[in-house]
Amino acid sequence: MDDAFWVFAYGSLMWKPGFKVAETRAATVHGYHRAMCVISHRYRGTSEVPGMVLGLDRGGSCRGLALRIAKTRAAAVLAYLHEREMTGGVYHQRILAARLDDGRVVRAHAFVACRDHPQYAGRMDPAKAAALIRKGVGIHGTARDYLANTVAHLDEMSLSEPGLRRLLDLVDAPAKARR
């Protein structure tokens, strides 16, 4: 495995990392899949009106991006990611094997949903999830925009996620159609 500092991006880190990236590669991790499984009380909702965000959840595989960080920036990026992803304790930081599109396997920092955390939603009913996403607004904007940006970036990368697309369609369905 490569000894460089890598981060595996599967949600907003793909389209808004918040730090300088030295190299970006398409990558796959095994043993986890991308899921709208985390209740957001900060970034895309509040404790009074929660939203939802993605997490890496157990099982399957996930295609996303591996972001290489210059070693001179590694400590600063780790501190930034800890503040961004670990506040509230809904994620576990893990080092996962990520297979890059050029065949290399690198050790990448990733944020995995903590299944025993109260904000872990698991496989929530899609209508209930859509209602949370529709209403959720936090310090970084709406849960709906977060989902739409993620779906758009996955589409740009030819990484179709039909489940996320269906969820976005349900979020955007007119009120009449939801009844």
MARLUMTI-447934 format. One line per field, with one value per residue (C-alpha): x, y, z; residue in one letter. Coordinates in Angstrom, 2 decimals. Example, Ala and Ser with C-alpha at 12.3 -4.5 7.8 and 13.67 -1.06 7.14 Angstrom:
BEGIN
x 12.30, 13.67
y -4.50, -1.06
z 7.80, 7.14
rest A, S
end
This chain:
BEGIN
x 0.00, 1.00, 2.30, 0.91, -1.93, -5.26, -8.89, -11.81, -14.64, -18.15, -20.40, -19.74, -15.97, -16.20, -17.55, -16.49, -13.44, -12.45, -8.71, -6.13, -5.93, -2.70, -4.30, -7.81, -8.50, -11.67, -11.55, -13.49, -13.63, -15.07, -17.05, -19.04, -21.65, -22.82, -26.14, -28.34, -28.23, -27.22, -29.58, -28.00, -28.33, -25.63, -24.62, -27.91, -30.43, -30.85, -31.87, -35.32, -35.67, -33.19, -32.02, -30.08, -26.61, -24.61, -22.49, -20.49, -22.53, -21.53, -21.76, -21.16, -18.77, -18.59, -17.17, -16.05, -12.89, -9.53, -8.01, -4.22, -3.00, 0.55, 2.39, 3.20, -0.57, -1.53, -1.74, -3.78, -6.16, -6.61, -7.47, -9.92, -11.56, -11.83, -13.73, -15.88, -16.73, -16.24, -18.21, -21.16, -19.57, -21.81, -18.83, -15.86, -12.67, -11.18, -8.27, -9.63, -7.99, -9.06, -8.42, -7.65, -8.70, -5.06, -4.91, -2.97, -4.30, -3.86, -4.66, -7.35, -8.95, -12.72, -15.68, -17.94, -21.41, -21.47, -24.38, -24.87, -25.13, -28.62, -28.28, -27.76, -30.94, -30.12, -32.52, -35.20, -38.49, -37.89, -40.94, -39.76, -36.20, -37.53, -39.54, -36.42, -34.35, -37.06, -37.18, -33.55, -31.54, -28.28, -25.20, -24.08, -27.45, -30.29, -30.25, -31.99, -29.13, -26.59, -28.35, -28.80, -25.12, -24.00, -26.27, -25.08, -21.42, -21.97, -23.71, -20.76, -18.43, -20.69, -21.32, -25.07, -26.76, -30.39, -31.41, -30.15, -31.75, -35.12, -34.80, -34.07, -37.08, -39.23, -37.89, -38.71, -42.14, -44.99, -46.91, -49.97, -48.02, -46.69, -50.17
y 0.00, 3.60, 5.54, 8.92, 10.66, 9.91, 10.68, 8.67, 10.98, 9.61, 12.64, 16.36, 15.83, 14.95, 18.36, 20.57, 19.15, 22.38, 21.75, 21.71, 18.37, 17.27, 14.45, 13.13, 9.58, 7.55, 4.83, 1.93, 0.66, -2.72, -3.64, -0.38, 1.34, 4.95, 5.44, 8.31, 6.95, 9.82, 12.30, 15.77, 18.17, 20.57, 20.83, 19.98, 20.25, 21.13, 19.16, 20.80, 20.18, 17.47, 16.75, 13.81, 13.23, 10.33, 7.85, 4.81, 1.91, -1.75, -4.07, -3.90, -1.48, 2.22, 4.05, 7.58, 9.67, 9.25, 12.62, 12.74, 15.40, 16.75, 15.35, 18.89, 19.53, 16.18, 17.35, 20.45, 18.43, 15.78, 18.50, 20.07, 16.70, 15.91, 19.17, 18.67, 14.99, 13.96, 16.64, 14.84, 11.40, 10.01, 8.74, 6.50, 7.52, 4.48, 3.74, 1.72, 0.09, 2.06, 0.70, 3.57, 3.63, 3.05, -0.21, 1.06, 0.29, 3.08, 3.53, 6.21, 7.98, 7.52, 8.33, 5.37, 5.68, 4.72, 2.27, 2.63, 6.43, 7.97, 9.88, 6.68, 6.17, 2.88, 1.93, 4.49, 4.37, 6.44, 8.67, 9.49, 10.13, 12.39, 14.39, 14.96, 15.91, 18.25, 20.17, 19.98, 23.21, 23.57, 25.74, 24.51, 24.72, 22.39, 18.62, 18.66, 20.61, 18.28, 15.26, 16.97, 18.02, 14.52, 12.93, 15.44, 14.75, 11.00, 11.40, 13.49, 10.68, 8.06, 6.52, 6.16, 5.62, 4.81, 4.69, 8.22, 9.44, 7.93, 9.54, 12.94, 12.49, 11.72, 14.82, 16.96, 15.41, 17.91, 17.77, 16.40, 13.41, 12.56, 11.97
z 0.00, -0.62, 2.42, 1.24, 3.10, 1.40, 2.25, 0.83, -0.26, -0.80, -0.11, 0.23, 0.44, -3.28, -4.24, -1.33, 0.43, 2.19, 1.78, -0.99, -2.80, -4.48, -6.51, -7.07, -8.24, -8.64, -5.98, -4.50, -0.93, -0.04, 3.05, 3.11, 0.97, 0.67, 2.49, 3.58, 7.12, 9.43, 11.06, 10.86, 13.78, 12.64, 9.01, 7.26, 10.10, 13.76, 16.82, 16.52, 12.76, 11.75, 8.24, 6.84, 5.43, 4.05, 5.89, 4.95, 6.27, 6.57, 3.60, -0.12, -1.75, -2.44, -5.42, -4.72, -4.81, -3.13, -2.34, -1.86, 0.51, 0.51, 3.53, 4.68, 4.98, 6.54, 10.18, 9.28, 7.08, 9.79, 12.32, 9.85, 9.10, 12.80, 13.36, 10.25, 10.58, 14.19, 16.06, 17.61, 17.41, 14.66, 12.64, 13.36, 11.62, 9.90, 7.61, 4.67, 1.68, -1.37, -4.86, -7.21, -10.85, -11.87, -9.85, -6.84, -3.38, -0.84, 2.84, 3.01, 5.97, 5.85, 8.05, 8.78, 10.32, 13.99, 14.18, 17.93, 17.83, 18.37, 15.07, 13.06, 11.04, 9.34, 6.57, 7.25, 5.34, 2.16, 2.74, 6.27, 5.04, 2.27, 4.80, 6.93, 3.88, 2.63, 5.93, 7.09, 7.10, 9.03, 9.14, 5.69, 3.96, 3.16, 3.31, -0.08, -1.70, -0.08, -1.60, -5.00, -5.15, -4.27, -6.90, -9.53, -8.79, -8.86, -12.24, -13.54, -12.48, -14.15, -10.71, -10.93, -7.56, -8.38, -4.69, -4.05, -7.31, -6.26, -2.84, -4.43, -6.73, -3.67, -1.87, -4.93, -5.62, -5.41, -2.13, -3.95, -5.28, -1.80, -0.33
rest M, D, D, A, F, W, V, F, A, Y, G, S, L, M, W, K, P, G, F, K, V, A, E, T, R, A, A, T, V, H, G, Y, H, R, A, M, C, V, I, S, H, R, Y, R, G, T, S, E, V, P, G, M, V, L, G, L, D, R, G, G, S, C, R, G, L, A, L, R, I, A, K, T, R, A, A, A, V, L, A, Y, L, H, E, R, E, M, T, G, G, V, Y, H, Q, R, I, L, A, A, R, L, D, D, G, R, V, V, R, A, H, A, F, V, A, C, R, D, H, P, Q, Y, A, G, R, M, D, P, A, K, A, A, A, L, I, R, K, G, V, G, I, H, G, T, A, R, D, Y, L, A, N, T, V, A, H, L, D, E, M, S, L, S, E, P, G, L, R, R, L, L, D, L, V, D, A, P, A, K, A, R, R
end
